[in-house]
């Protein structure tokens, strides 16, 4: 039986890396065969659908169904293997009809999801930008205070930042008036 980490590594190699390389070879060396390109397009659509469901399937079956992880490896191999061309079968028989029937609903859900993700990402970016700006301004203020304190001598008062700034300013004014 495969452990979870080993199964994940094998699935990554057999489900993503190797098919990705075969897709590259088809695109670069087999362009004159549209059926080969269609096969890989079908594979990636089926793989995306399977990957979308995989976590739920894992929760339902992993540890409850014997050889579940091995079955996942076999399924992914079945999808791309030239002898079986399982992705074409799954796509033509199940996935394409399902998507054709529910295409409008899927489009609506995706549009709403991307709109919400865009809103959240925009807020997160604005918040991160404001935080970075405050942090840089604080760092520059502290560096300026430290430089002025070092330049005009003496330590800062223990009563806080305002006292340090006031002390540095008074010494700067006193120094400027003596020069």
ROVEX-201907 format. One line per field, with one value per residue: z, x, y of N, C-alpha, C in turn; residue in one letter. Coordinates in Angstrom, 2 decimals. Each point is the difference from the previous one (the first is absolute). Last residue first. Layout:
! ROVEX-201907
nz Z|...
nx X|...
ny Y|...
caz Z|...
cax X|...
cay Y|...
cz Z|...
cx X|...
cy Y|...
type A|...
//
This chain:
! ROVEX-201907
nz 15.33|4.04|-0.37|-1.28|3.36|2.65|-1.83|0.12|4.05|1.02|-2.06|1.84|3.71|-0.77|-1.32|3.34|2.61|-1.73|0.35|4.97|4.77|1.40|-2.44|-2.92|-0.88|-1.62|-4.08|-4.84|-3.65|0.89|-0.02|-4.20|-2.29|1.36|-1.52|-4.33|-0.67|1.09|-3.15|-3.68|0.62|-0.15|-4.24|-2.26|1.22|-1.65|-4.32|-0.60|0.95|-3.23|-3.59|0.68|-0.33|-4.29|-2.17|1.16|-1.91|-4.34|-0.51|0.67|-3.56|-3.60|0.49|-0.89|-4.47|-2.00|0.74|-2.56|-4.33|-0.44|0.16|-3.92|-3.51|0.38|-1.30|-4.60|-1.94|0.23|-3.24|-2.17|2.56|0.49|-3.65|-0.54|2.89|-0.57|-3.93|-2.28|2.74|1.56|-3.15|-1.24|2.99|0.22|-2.76|-0.50|-1.22|0.77|4.76|3.43|3.54|3.13|3.70|3.87|2.75|2.92|4.11|3.40|2.37|3.61|4.17|2.46|2.32|3.51|3.01|3.55|0.45|-3.50|-2.37|0.44|-0.33|-4.17|-3.51|-0.20|-1.96|-4.84|-3.74|-3.18|-3.04|-3.84|-3.73|-2.67|-3.07|-4.13|-3.32|-2.20|-3.43|-4.27|-2.96|-2.31|-3.90|-3.98|-2.72|-3.00|-3.99|-3.78|-2.98|-1.86|3.08|2.71|2.21|3.56|3.02|2.27|3.56|4.17|2.75|2.66|4.14|3.55|2.13|3.45|4.22|2.60|1.81|1.58|3.46|4.03|2.59|2.79|4.19|3.40|2.24|3.49|4.19|2.68|0.16|-1.97|-0.36
nx 26.26|-2.53|-4.69|-1.27|-0.18|-3.86|-3.76|-0.09|-1.15|-4.58|-2.32|0.35|-2.69|-4.52|-0.99|-0.21|-3.92|-3.67|-0.06|0.47|1.53|4.81|3.78|4.45|5.29|4.89|2.37|0.16|0.02|-2.47|-4.66|-2.10|-0.68|-3.58|-4.30|-1.19|-1.39|-4.43|-3.32|-0.53|-2.50|-4.69|-2.03|-0.60|-3.69|-4.29|-1.11|-1.33|-4.46|-3.25|-0.43|-2.44|-4.68|-1.90|-0.39|-3.60|-4.21|-0.74|-1.02|-4.45|-2.99|0.24|-2.09|-4.57|-1.33|0.36|-3.50|-3.92|0.06|-0.43|-4.31|-2.59|0.91|-1.77|-4.45|-0.88|0.85|-2.02|-0.94|3.97|3.15|-0.60|1.23|4.65|2.07|-0.64|1.36|4.01|3.94|2.05|2.47|4.26|3.54|2.30|3.34|3.04|4.51|3.31|0.21|-1.68|-3.38|0.92|2.79|-1.89|-2.28|2.49|1.40|-3.16|-0.76|2.78|-1.16|-3.30|-0.19|-3.34|-3.37|-0.69|3.57|-0.58|-3.98|-2.45|2.77|2.10|-2.49|-0.35|3.59|0.32|-2.31|1.84|2.97|-1.80|-0.94|3.63|1.60|-2.18|1.20|4.06|0.10|-1.56|2.86|3.02|-1.51|-0.31|3.76|0.85|-2.49|1.26|4.51|3.88|3.47|3.97|4.22|-0.44|-3.75|0.05|3.00|-1.21|-2.81|1.85|1.79|-3.00|-1.45|2.79|-0.23|-4.10|-1.92|3.33|2.89|-2.17|-1.63|3.01|0.87|-3.21|0.00|3.05|-1.16|-3.16|0.84|-0.73|-0.03
ny 78.69|-0.86|-0.95|-4.45|-3.30|-0.22|-2.10|-4.65|-2.03|-0.46|-3.61|-4.31|-0.98|-1.13|-4.39|-3.22|-0.27|-2.34|-4.76|-2.02|0.10|0.07|3.24|0.55|1.11|2.38|2.78|1.29|-3.17|-3.96|0.30|0.18|-4.03|-2.70|1.16|-1.29|-4.41|-1.09|1.06|-2.89|-3.92|0.38|0.14|-4.08|-2.61|1.20|-1.42|-4.45|-1.08|0.99|-3.00|-3.95|0.29|0.02|-4.16|-2.77|0.91|-1.61|-4.57|-1.35|0.65|-3.03|-4.15|-0.21|-0.37|-4.21|-3.10|0.40|-1.77|-4.69|-1.91|0.23|-3.07|-4.31|-0.64|-0.55|-4.29|-4.74|-3.53|-1.34|-2.41|-4.66|-2.78|-0.89|-3.24|-4.92|-2.75|1.65|0.38|-3.94|-2.50|1.56|-0.71|-4.22|-2.94|-4.17|-1.21|3.47|2.76|3.22|-0.70|-3.53|0.70|1.74|-3.06|-2.80|1.76|0.08|-3.94|-1.10|1.70|-2.41|-4.59|-1.61|2.97|2.93|3.23|3.67|1.72|4.40|3.86|0.67|1.90|4.65|2.29|0.03|2.55|3.05|-2.00|-2.12|2.65|1.22|-3.18|-0.39|3.03|-0.77|-3.35|1.10|2.14|-2.69|-2.19|2.53|0.42|-3.45|-0.09|2.67|-0.06|2.10|1.53|-2.01|1.29|3.50|-0.70|-4.16|-0.53|1.89|-2.44|-3.35|1.28|0.43|-3.97|-1.68|2.25|-0.37|-4.14|-3.27|1.70|1.03|-3.58|-2.26|1.91|-0.63|-4.12|-0.59|1.72|-2.45|-5.26|-5.07|-5.58
caz -1.19|0.37|0.41|-1.16|-0.79|0.76|-0.03|-1.37|-0.19|0.79|-0.65|-1.21|0.40|0.51|-1.16|-0.76|0.73|-0.12|-1.29|-1.23|0.03|0.10|1.25|-0.01|-0.15|1.06|1.31|0.93|-0.54|-0.05|1.38|0.61|-0.64|0.47|1.41|0.04|-0.49|1.03|1.13|-0.38|-0.03|1.39|0.62|-0.57|0.52|1.40|-0.01|-0.45|1.06|1.10|-0.44|0.03|1.41|0.57|-0.55|0.60|1.39|-0.01|-0.34|1.16|1.08|-0.36|0.20|1.45|0.47|-0.36|0.79|1.36|-0.07|-0.17|1.25|1.01|-0.33|0.33|1.45|0.43|-0.34|1.13|0.65|-0.98|-0.13|1.26|0.12|-1.00|0.34|1.23|0.56|-0.96|-0.49|1.11|0.36|-1.10|0.07|0.90|-0.31|0.49|-0.23|-1.40|-0.66|-1.06|-0.74|-0.98|-1.08|-0.69|-0.74|-1.18|-0.92|-0.53|-1.00|-1.20|-0.59|-0.55|-1.22|-0.22|-1.17|0.08|1.28|0.46|-0.26|0.03|1.31|1.00|-0.14|0.54|1.45|0.68|0.87|0.73|1.06|1.03|0.66|0.81|1.18|0.91|0.49|0.99|1.22|0.76|0.54|1.17|1.08|0.66|0.81|1.12|0.96|0.94|0.42|-1.17|-0.24|-0.56|-1.02|-0.75|-0.53|-1.00|-1.18|-0.68|-0.64|-1.22|-0.98|-0.43|-1.01|-1.22|-0.63|-0.42|-0.37|-1.04|-1.15|-0.59|-0.73|-1.22|-0.90|-0.49|-0.97|-1.20|-0.65|-0.54|1.01|-0.10|0.00
cax 0.84|1.40|0.15|-0.09|1.22|1.12|-0.18|0.27|1.46|0.60|-0.30|0.82|1.39|0.11|-0.08|1.24|1.08|-0.23|0.44|-0.65|-1.46|-0.65|-0.73|-1.39|-0.98|-0.99|0.41|-0.02|0.70|1.44|0.47|0.06|1.09|1.27|0.17|0.29|1.37|0.92|-0.06|0.72|1.43|0.47|0.02|1.14|1.24|0.17|0.28|1.38|0.89|-0.07|0.68|1.44|0.40|-0.04|1.11|1.24|0.06|0.18|1.40|0.83|-0.27|0.58|1.44|0.26|-0.31|1.13|1.17|-0.22|0.04|1.39|0.71|-0.48|0.50|1.43|0.13|-0.41|1.01|0.12|-1.30|-0.89|0.35|-0.32|-1.46|-0.50|0.30|-0.54|-1.15|-1.10|-0.43|-0.64|-1.24|-0.96|-0.47|-1.14|-0.52|-1.38|-0.76|-0.43|0.71|0.92|-0.41|-1.02|0.74|0.74|-0.94|-0.46|1.14|0.19|-1.05|0.45|1.07|-0.54|0.73|1.30|-0.04|-1.22|-0.03|1.34|0.45|-1.03|-0.66|0.97|0.11|-1.22|0.04|0.90|-0.75|-0.98|0.74|0.35|-1.25|-0.44|0.87|-0.40|-1.34|0.14|0.67|-0.98|-0.96|0.61|0.16|-1.30|-0.19|0.94|-0.55|-0.90|-1.02|-0.83|-1.03|-1.12|0.43|1.19|-0.11|-1.08|0.47|1.02|-0.74|-0.59|1.07|0.42|-0.94|0.12|1.31|0.31|-1.17|-0.81|0.84|0.52|-1.08|-0.25|1.15|-0.07|-1.10|0.47|1.02|-0.59|-0.22|0.74|-0.84
cay -0.07|0.25|1.40|0.89|-0.17|0.59|1.45|0.43|-0.01|1.10|1.29|0.10|0.19|1.36|0.89|-0.15|0.68|1.44|0.48|-0.37|0.17|-1.31|-0.15|0.43|-1.08|-0.23|-0.48|1.12|1.16|-0.30|-0.15|1.33|0.74|-0.56|0.35|1.43|0.17|-0.48|0.93|1.21|-0.32|-0.16|1.34|0.74|-0.59|0.40|1.44|0.19|-0.49|0.97|1.22|-0.28|-0.12|1.35|0.77|-0.50|0.46|1.45|0.26|-0.37|0.94|1.29|-0.15|0.02|1.35|0.85|-0.36|0.49|1.47|0.44|-0.25|0.94|1.33|-0.01|0.04|1.34|1.01|0.94|0.19|0.62|1.42|0.68|0.16|0.95|1.38|0.57|-0.72|-0.12|1.31|0.71|-0.70|0.20|1.38|0.15|1.34|0.16|-1.23|-0.13|-1.09|0.43|1.19|-0.36|-0.66|1.06|0.84|-0.74|-0.08|1.35|0.21|-0.70|0.80|1.25|0.35|-0.61|-0.88|-0.81|-0.68|-0.35|-1.37|-1.04|0.00|-0.47|-1.46|-0.58|0.16|-0.93|-0.92|0.79|0.68|-0.98|-0.38|1.15|0.06|-1.08|0.34|1.07|-0.47|-0.79|0.97|0.63|-0.97|-0.14|1.21|-0.10|-0.96|0.67|-0.95|-0.33|1.02|-0.76|-0.97|0.38|1.36|0.02|-0.73|0.80|1.09|-0.57|-0.19|1.33|0.49|-0.80|0.16|1.37|0.78|-0.65|-0.37|1.22|0.68|-0.78|0.19|1.38|0.06|-0.69|0.84|1.23|1.02|1.25|1.19
cz -0.90|-1.21|0.42|0.41|-1.18|-0.79|0.73|-0.10|-1.40|-0.19|0.76|-0.69|-1.21|0.40|0.46|-1.18|-0.77|0.71|-0.13|-1.22|-1.34|-0.10|0.01|1.37|0.01|-0.32|0.95|1.43|1.04|-0.43|0.03|1.44|0.64|-0.57|0.53|1.43|0.05|-0.43|1.09|1.13|-0.37|0.03|1.44|0.62|-0.51|0.56|1.43|0.04|-0.38|1.14|1.12|-0.40|0.11|1.46|0.60|-0.51|0.67|1.40|-0.02|-0.28|1.21|1.08|-0.34|0.29|1.49|0.43|-0.32|0.87|1.40|-0.04|-0.09|1.33|1.05|-0.29|0.46|1.52|0.52|-0.28|1.05|0.64|-0.99|-0.11|1.28|0.07|-1.00|0.13|1.17|0.63|-0.89|-0.47|1.09|0.34|-1.11|0.07|0.81|-0.45|0.38|-0.27|-1.42|-0.78|-1.15|-0.86|-1.13|-1.16|-0.79|-0.85|-1.29|-1.01|-0.63|-1.12|-1.27|-0.69|-0.67|-1.36|-0.22|-1.13|0.18|1.41|0.57|-0.03|0.12|1.38|1.02|-0.10|0.66|1.52|0.92|1.02|0.86|1.18|1.13|0.74|0.91|1.27|1.00|0.54|1.05|1.31|0.85|0.59|1.25|1.17|0.75|0.92|1.21|1.04|1.03|0.34|-1.13|-0.34|-0.72|-1.17|-0.90|-0.65|-1.11|-1.29|-0.77|-0.75|-1.30|-1.06|-0.50|-1.06|-1.33|-0.80|-0.54|-0.47|-1.13|-1.25|-0.67|-0.83|-1.32|-0.99|-0.62|-1.08|-1.29|-0.76|-0.67|1.18|0.00
cx -0.17|0.92|1.44|0.22|0.00|1.29|1.15|-0.12|0.37|1.51|0.63|-0.24|0.91|1.43|0.18|0.01|1.31|1.10|-0.15|0.52|-0.67|-1.51|-0.69|-0.60|-1.39|-0.94|-1.16|0.25|0.10|0.78|1.50|0.51|0.14|1.18|1.34|0.24|0.41|1.45|0.98|0.01|0.82|1.50|0.49|0.09|1.23|1.33|0.21|0.38|1.46|0.94|0.02|0.80|1.50|0.46|0.03|1.21|1.30|0.10|0.28|1.47|0.88|-0.21|0.71|1.49|0.31|-0.24|1.18|1.23|-0.17|0.11|1.44|0.74|-0.41|0.61|1.45|0.14|-0.36|0.94|0.06|-1.35|-0.89|0.28|-0.41|-1.52|-0.55|0.19|-0.66|-1.27|-1.23|-0.53|-0.76|-1.34|-1.01|-0.54|-1.26|-0.64|-1.48|-0.85|-0.53|0.62|0.94|-0.38|-0.96|0.79|0.74|-0.94|-0.41|1.14|0.11|-1.02|0.54|1.09|-0.54|0.57|1.41|-0.10|-1.22|-0.07|1.36|0.59|-1.00|-0.65|0.96|0.00|-1.25|-0.03|0.90|-0.75|-0.94|0.71|0.28|-1.29|-0.42|0.84|-0.48|-1.35|0.01|0.62|-1.04|-0.89|0.60|0.10|-1.33|-0.14|0.92|-0.59|-0.92|-1.10|-0.96|-1.17|-1.14|0.32|1.18|-0.09|-1.05|0.45|0.96|-0.83|-0.54|1.09|0.34|-1.03|0.08|1.30|0.29|-1.18|-0.86|0.82|0.49|-1.10|-0.21|1.14|-0.10|-1.08|0.51|1.03|-0.50|-0.32|0.88
cy 1.16|-0.01|0.32|1.45|0.97|-0.07|0.68|1.52|0.46|0.07|1.17|1.33|0.19|0.32|1.44|0.97|-0.08|0.77|1.52|0.72|-0.24|0.12|-1.35|-0.23|0.57|-1.12|-0.24|-0.43|1.11|1.23|-0.27|-0.08|1.38|0.77|-0.48|0.45|1.47|0.18|-0.40|1.02|1.23|-0.26|-0.06|1.39|0.74|-0.51|0.51|1.47|0.23|-0.41|1.04|1.23|-0.23|-0.01|1.40|0.79|-0.43|0.58|1.50|0.31|-0.27|1.04|1.32|-0.12|0.12|1.45|0.92|-0.26|0.60|1.52|0.49|-0.16|1.03|1.37|0.03|0.14|1.38|1.16|1.11|0.32|0.72|1.49|0.75|0.13|1.01|1.51|0.73|-0.58|-0.13|1.36|0.77|-0.63|0.29|1.41|0.29|1.30|0.18|-1.25|-0.21|-1.14|0.32|1.21|-0.38|-0.59|1.08|0.86|-0.71|0.01|1.38|0.16|-0.64|0.82|1.27|0.37|-0.54|-1.02|-0.89|-0.59|-0.37|-1.40|-1.14|-0.08|-0.58|-1.52|-0.59|0.13|-0.82|-0.87|0.86|0.67|-0.99|-0.33|1.15|0.04|-1.06|0.45|1.10|-0.49|-0.71|1.08|0.62|-0.97|-0.05|1.21|-0.16|-0.94|0.66|-1.00|-0.38|0.93|-0.71|-0.94|0.36|1.37|0.01|-0.69|0.90|1.04|-0.59|-0.09|1.41|0.42|-0.74|0.06|1.38|0.84|-0.57|-0.32|1.27|0.65|-0.74|0.26|1.39|0.05|-0.63|0.85|1.27|0.90|1.25
type X|X|X|X|X|X|X|X|X|X|X|X|X|X|X|X|X|X|X|X|X|X|X|X|X|X|X|X|X|X|X|X|X|X|X|X|X|X|X|X|X|X|X|X|X|X|X|X|X|X|X|X|X|X|X|X|X|X|X|X|X|X|X|X|X|X|X|X|X|X|X|X|X|X|X|X|X|X|X|X|X|X|X|X|X|X|X|X|X|X|X|X|X|X|X|X|X|X|X|X|X|X|X|X|X|X|X|X|X|X|X|X|X|X|X|X|X|X|X|X|X|X|X|X|X|X|X|X|X|X|X|X|X|X|X|X|X|X|X|X|X|X|X|X|X|X|X|X|X|X|X|X|X|X|X|X|X|X|X|X|X|X|X|X|X|X|X|X|X|X|X|X|X|X|X|X|X|X|X
//
